[in-house]
Amino acid sequence: MSSQRICRYNFILIFLLIAASIWGADLDNYYKSIQNSKEVPDKALNEIFKQETSASKILEAVGSCKDRIQAKYDLFTKTANLALMCGNFDLAQQYFQLAYDANQEAWYSLYMSAALLYEQGEFELPALKFKVVQEKASSPLKEKARAMSGAVMLSQGDSNRGIQQLASCLATSTDDSVLYLVYDIASTFSLSEIRDAAAKKLKAGGFEGDLAAQKAAFPITPSRIFISSDYSVTAISKAEESKTKVTTQAEQDASVRRPVAIQVGSFGNETNARNMEKKLKELGVKPAVNTVKSGDKTLYKVSIPVDADMDVNNTVLLLKDNGIESYYVF
């Protein structure tokens, strides 16, 4: 290699090192800014969201100064979605509730707070929140809240009312996300008639063709929890796309941790839980059913323990292909 080429490479390397140090210095200044109790942290937090590649550091930064934030709805919503992306459902629920408290017409935030509480095995408070969303929100969110109200009723063992709620959504809605949600819930609770009717309506609307164009098998059901697109321009998404995240165990970020289990469902009726257990076994996976007390109610949580040899992503895709939604437990 010629000396001229070596010099050129050295110049590029030096330039990159200088740029990285400047970027890091800016980030350090933003962290120092949020530590100043006399300053409004909004601008610094927005820059931290854009530049920081560690989800856990961002969550810690917001938590350290959340009482001083002025644009509470915007920043709390972003934080809730980030916590959701990391699989921290409890923290995500708290920030969605804070976002709603900051803007009490933010029905999506209230819906997400309710959905996350439900996913964690609570019924009474989610039922109240879903009822408010049904009464106040516009379509299709109000139909989603009605469907989720049906899921709560089914989990509480109120099968007739739960089925009526799902049937009502199926009869009145033409929105694909609502129909997918009805399909998802009906599949979880082994309601084959409603599940098949939802699938038929989706196919009639042309959604099967849309999925085929994307080389996806029908039906694919979305999770009851949807992450917003807030992270399409953040450093986190860019790092994921370019595979530049640090992979050493000591520095591995919370958003890419290996889960300890794949949660499939939480049932108020043991028969439904055992039916799901049987279905999972037929797919070749090894589920576990755990009995959990929630107040005066008993929940039967169905999950798939993750061992060292499991291909987690393929397992989740297998579940999706068979109409079973799931989420990671860390």
C-alpha positions as CSV (number, residue, x, y, z in Angstrom):
1,M,0.0,0.0,0.0
2,S,1.4,3.4,-1.0
3,S,2.3,6.0,1.6
4,Q,-0.2,8.4,0.0
5,R,-3.0,5.8,0.5
6,I,-2.0,5.2,4.1
7,C,-2.1,8.9,4.8
8,R,-5.5,9.1,3.2
9,Y,-6.8,6.3,5.4
10,N,-5.2,7.8,8.5
11,F,-6.9,11.2,7.7
12,I,-10.3,9.5,7.4
13,L,-9.8,7.6,10.7
14,I,-8.8,10.8,12.5
15,F,-11.8,12.6,11.1
16,L,-14.2,9.8,12.2
17,L,-12.7,9.8,15.7
18,I,-13.1,13.6,16.0
19,A,-16.7,13.4,14.8
20,A,-17.4,10.6,17.3
21,S,-15.9,12.6,20.2
22,I,-17.9,15.7,19.3
23,W,-21.1,13.7,19.1
24,G,-20.3,12.1,22.4
25,A,-19.5,15.4,24.0
26,D,-22.9,16.8,22.8
27,L,-24.7,13.8,24.4
28,D,-22.8,14.3,27.6
29,N,-23.9,18.0,27.7
30,Y,-27.6,16.9,27.2
31,Y,-27.3,14.5,30.1
32,K,-25.8,17.3,32.3
33,S,-28.6,19.6,31.2
34,I,-31.4,17.3,32.5
35,Q,-29.6,17.0,35.8
36,N,-29.9,20.7,36.4
37,S,-33.1,21.0,38.4
38,K,-33.6,24.6,37.3
39,E,-33.8,23.8,33.6
40,V,-36.7,22.6,31.4
41,P,-35.3,19.3,30.1
42,D,-37.5,19.0,26.9
43,K,-34.9,19.9,24.3
44,A,-32.2,17.8,25.9
45,L,-34.4,14.8,26.2
46,N,-35.5,15.1,22.5
47,E,-31.8,15.1,21.5
48,I,-31.1,12.1,23.8
49,F,-33.9,10.3,22.1
50,K,-32.3,11.0,18.7
51,Q,-28.7,10.2,19.6
52,E,-28.6,7.7,22.4
53,T,-28.5,4.0,21.3
54,S,-29.2,2.6,24.8
55,A,-32.9,2.3,25.5
56,S,-32.2,1.8,29.2
57,K,-30.3,5.0,29.4
58,I,-33.1,6.9,27.7
59,L,-35.7,5.5,30.1
60,E,-33.5,6.4,33.0
61,A,-33.0,10.0,31.7
62,V,-36.7,10.6,31.3
63,G,-37.4,9.1,34.8
64,S,-34.8,11.4,36.4
65,C,-36.6,14.6,35.3
66,K,-40.2,13.7,34.4
67,D,-41.7,16.1,36.9
68,R,-40.0,19.1,35.0
69,I,-41.0,18.1,31.5
70,Q,-43.3,20.7,29.8
71,A,-44.3,18.8,26.6
72,K,-45.5,15.9,28.8
73,Y,-47.9,14.3,26.3
74,D,-45.3,14.1,23.5
75,L,-42.3,12.9,25.6
76,F,-44.4,10.5,27.8
77,T,-45.8,8.9,24.7
78,K,-42.4,8.4,23.2
79,T,-41.1,7.0,26.4
80,A,-44.1,4.6,26.7
81,N,-43.4,3.3,23.2
82,L,-39.8,2.8,24.0
83,A,-40.6,0.9,27.2
84,L,-43.0,-1.2,25.1
85,M,-40.3,-1.9,22.6
86,C,-38.0,-3.1,25.4
87,G,-40.7,-5.5,26.7
88,N,-41.2,-3.5,30.0
89,F,-45.0,-3.5,30.0
90,D,-45.4,-2.2,33.5
91,L,-43.3,0.9,32.8
92,A,-45.0,1.4,29.4
93,Q,-48.4,1.3,31.1
94,Q,-47.3,4.0,33.6
95,Y,-46.1,6.4,30.9
96,F,-49.2,5.8,28.7
97,Q,-51.2,6.8,31.8
98,L,-49.1,9.8,32.3
99,A,-49.5,10.8,28.7
100,Y,-53.3,10.5,29.1
101,D,-53.2,12.5,32.3
102,A,-51.4,15.3,30.4
103,N,-54.0,15.2,27.6
104,Q,-57.3,13.8,28.6
105,E,-58.5,13.5,25.0
106,A,-55.6,11.2,24.1
107,W,-57.8,8.1,23.9
108,Y,-55.0,6.0,22.3
109,S,-52.9,6.5,25.4
110,L,-55.8,5.5,27.6
111,Y,-56.5,2.5,25.4
112,M,-52.8,1.4,25.6
113,S,-52.8,1.8,29.3
114,A,-55.8,-0.5,29.6
115,A,-54.4,-3.0,27.1
116,L,-51.1,-3.2,29.0
117,L,-52.9,-3.7,32.3
118,Y,-54.9,-6.5,30.8
119,E,-51.8,-8.1,29.4
120,Q,-50.5,-8.2,32.9
121,G,-53.6,-10.0,34.2
122,E,-55.7,-7.2,35.5
123,F,-59.4,-7.0,34.6
124,E,-61.4,-4.4,36.5
125,L,-59.4,-1.3,35.8
126,P,-58.9,-2.1,32.1
127,A,-62.7,-2.7,31.8
128,L,-63.4,0.8,33.1
129,K,-60.8,2.4,30.8
130,F,-62.0,0.5,27.7
131,K,-65.5,1.7,28.5
132,V,-64.4,5.3,28.5
133,V,-62.6,4.8,25.1
134,Q,-65.7,3.2,23.6
135,E,-67.8,6.2,24.7
136,K,-65.3,9.0,23.8
137,A,-63.0,7.9,21.0
138,S,-63.6,7.8,17.2
139,S,-63.5,4.7,15.0
140,P,-61.6,2.5,14.7
141,L,-60.2,2.9,18.2
142,K,-63.6,2.7,19.8
143,E,-64.2,-0.7,18.1
144,K,-60.9,-1.9,19.3
145,A,-61.8,-0.9,22.8
146,R,-65.1,-2.8,22.4
147,A,-63.3,-5.9,21.3
148,M,-60.8,-5.6,24.2
149,S,-63.8,-5.2,26.5
150,G,-65.0,-8.5,25.2
151,A,-61.6,-10.1,25.9
152,V,-61.8,-8.9,29.5
153,M,-65.2,-10.4,29.9
154,L,-64.0,-13.7,28.4
155,S,-61.1,-13.7,30.8
156,Q,-63.5,-13.1,33.7
157,G,-65.6,-16.1,32.6
158,D,-68.4,-14.0,31.3
159,S,-68.5,-15.8,28.0
160,N,-72.0,-14.7,26.7
161,R,-71.3,-11.0,27.1
162,G,-67.7,-11.4,25.8
163,I,-68.9,-13.2,22.6
164,Q,-71.6,-10.5,22.1
165,Q,-69.0,-7.8,22.2
166,L,-66.8,-9.5,19.6
167,A,-69.9,-10.3,17.4
168,S,-70.9,-6.6,17.6
169,C,-67.4,-5.5,16.4
170,L,-67.5,-8.1,13.6
171,A,-70.9,-7.0,12.4
172,T,-70.3,-3.2,12.3
173,S,-66.6,-2.7,11.5
174,T,-64.8,-2.9,8.2
175,D,-61.5,-1.7,9.5
176,D,-58.8,-4.4,9.0
177,S,-57.1,-3.7,12.3
178,V,-60.3,-4.2,14.2
179,L,-61.1,-7.4,12.3
180,Y,-57.6,-8.7,13.0
181,L,-58.1,-7.9,16.6
182,V,-61.4,-9.8,16.8
183,Y,-59.7,-12.7,15.0
184,D,-56.8,-12.6,17.5
185,I,-59.1,-12.7,20.5
186,A,-61.4,-15.3,19.1
187,S,-58.4,-17.5,18.4
188,T,-57.0,-17.1,21.9
189,F,-60.3,-18.1,23.4
190,S,-61.0,-20.9,20.9
191,L,-64.1,-19.2,19.5
192,S,-63.9,-20.9,16.1
193,E,-67.2,-19.5,14.7
194,I,-66.2,-15.8,15.4
195,R,-62.6,-16.5,14.3
196,D,-63.7,-18.0,11.0
197,A,-66.2,-15.2,10.4
198,A,-63.5,-12.6,11.0
199,A,-61.2,-14.5,8.6
200,K,-63.9,-14.6,5.9
201,K,-64.6,-10.9,6.2
202,L,-60.9,-10.1,6.0
203,K,-60.5,-12.2,2.9
204,A,-63.6,-10.6,1.3
205,G,-62.0,-7.2,1.8
206,G,-59.0,-8.2,-0.1
207,F,-56.6,-8.3,2.8
208,E,-55.5,-11.9,1.9
209,G,-54.1,-10.6,-1.4
210,D,-52.3,-7.7,0.4
211,L,-50.6,-10.2,2.6
212,A,-49.8,-12.6,-0.3
213,A,-48.1,-9.6,-2.0
214,Q,-45.9,-9.3,1.1
215,K,-45.1,-13.0,1.0
216,A,-47.0,-13.5,4.3
217,A,-49.2,-16.4,5.2
218,F,-52.9,-15.7,5.9
219,P,-54.0,-15.1,8.5
220,I,-51.4,-13.1,10.4
221,T,-52.8,-11.4,13.4
222,P,-51.2,-8.4,15.0
223,S,-50.6,-8.2,18.7
224,R,-53.2,-6.5,20.8
225,I,-50.4,-4.0,21.5
226,F,-49.1,-1.9,18.7
227,I,-45.9,0.1,18.8
228,S,-46.1,3.5,17.1
229,S,-43.6,4.6,14.4
230,D,-42.0,7.1,16.6
231,Y,-38.6,5.3,16.4
232,S,-38.2,5.3,12.6
233,V,-35.6,8.2,12.8
234,T,-34.0,7.5,16.1
235,A,-30.4,6.3,16.8
236,I,-31.8,3.1,18.2
237,S,-33.6,2.0,15.0
238,K,-30.6,3.1,12.9
239,A,-28.3,1.0,15.1
240,E,-30.5,-2.0,14.7
241,E,-30.6,-1.6,11.0
242,S,-26.9,-1.2,10.5
243,K,-26.0,-3.9,13.1
244,T,-23.8,-1.5,15.0
245,K,-25.1,-2.1,18.4
246,V,-22.4,-3.3,21.0
247,T,-22.9,-7.0,21.5
248,T,-20.7,-7.6,24.5
249,Q,-22.7,-9.0,27.5
250,A,-21.7,-6.1,29.7
251,E,-22.9,-3.4,27.3
252,Q,-25.8,-5.3,25.7
253,D,-28.9,-3.0,25.7
254,A,-32.1,-3.9,27.4
255,S,-34.0,-3.8,24.0
256,V,-32.1,-6.8,22.7
257,R,-32.0,-9.0,25.8
258,R,-32.9,-12.6,25.3
259,P,-36.3,-13.3,26.9
260,V,-36.8,-15.9,29.6
261,A,-40.2,-16.9,28.3
262,I,-42.8,-16.3,25.5
263,Q,-46.1,-15.3,27.1
264,V,-49.1,-16.6,25.1
265,G,-52.1,-15.8,27.2
266,S,-53.7,-15.1,30.6
267,F,-57.0,-16.9,31.2
268,G,-59.6,-16.7,33.9
269,N,-60.9,-20.1,32.8
270,E,-58.7,-23.1,33.3
271,T,-60.3,-25.0,30.5
272,N,-59.4,-22.3,28.0
273,A,-55.8,-22.3,29.3
274,R,-55.6,-26.1,28.9
275,N,-57.0,-25.9,25.4
276,M,-54.2,-23.4,24.5
277,E,-51.7,-25.7,26.2
278,K,-52.9,-28.6,24.0
279,K,-52.8,-26.5,20.8
280,L,-49.2,-25.4,21.6
281,K,-48.1,-29.0,22.2
282,E,-49.6,-30.0,18.8
283,L,-47.3,-27.3,17.2
284,G,-44.3,-29.0,18.8
285,V,-43.5,-26.5,21.5
286,K,-43.4,-27.1,25.3
287,P,-45.8,-24.8,27.1
288,A,-46.2,-24.2,30.9
289,V,-49.4,-23.2,32.7
290,N,-48.9,-21.2,35.8
291,T,-51.7,-20.5,38.3
292,V,-51.6,-16.9,39.7
293,K,-53.8,-15.3,42.3
294,S,-55.0,-11.7,41.4
295,G,-57.1,-10.4,44.3
296,D,-60.0,-12.8,44.6
297,K,-59.5,-14.1,41.1
298,T,-57.4,-17.0,39.8
299,L,-55.5,-16.6,36.5
300,Y,-54.0,-19.3,34.4
301,K,-51.0,-17.9,32.5
302,V,-49.8,-19.9,29.5
303,S,-46.2,-19.4,28.5
304,I,-43.3,-21.1,26.6
305,P,-40.1,-21.2,28.7
306,V,-37.1,-20.1,26.6
307,D,-34.1,-22.4,26.8
308,A,-30.6,-22.0,25.4
309,D,-31.3,-24.0,22.2
310,M,-34.6,-22.3,21.3
311,D,-34.8,-20.2,18.1
312,V,-37.1,-17.5,19.7
313,N,-37.9,-15.6,16.5
314,N,-38.9,-18.8,14.6
315,T,-41.1,-19.8,17.6
316,V,-42.9,-16.5,17.6
317,L,-43.4,-16.7,13.8
318,L,-44.8,-20.3,14.2
319,L,-47.3,-19.0,16.7
320,K,-48.3,-16.1,14.4
321,D,-48.8,-18.4,11.5
322,N,-51.2,-20.4,13.6
323,G,-53.2,-17.4,14.8
324,I,-51.5,-17.2,18.2
325,E,-50.3,-13.8,19.5
326,S,-47.5,-13.6,22.0
327,Y,-45.0,-11.3,23.7
328,Y,-41.6,-11.7,25.3
329,V,-41.1,-11.9,29.1
330,F,-37.7,-10.6,30.2
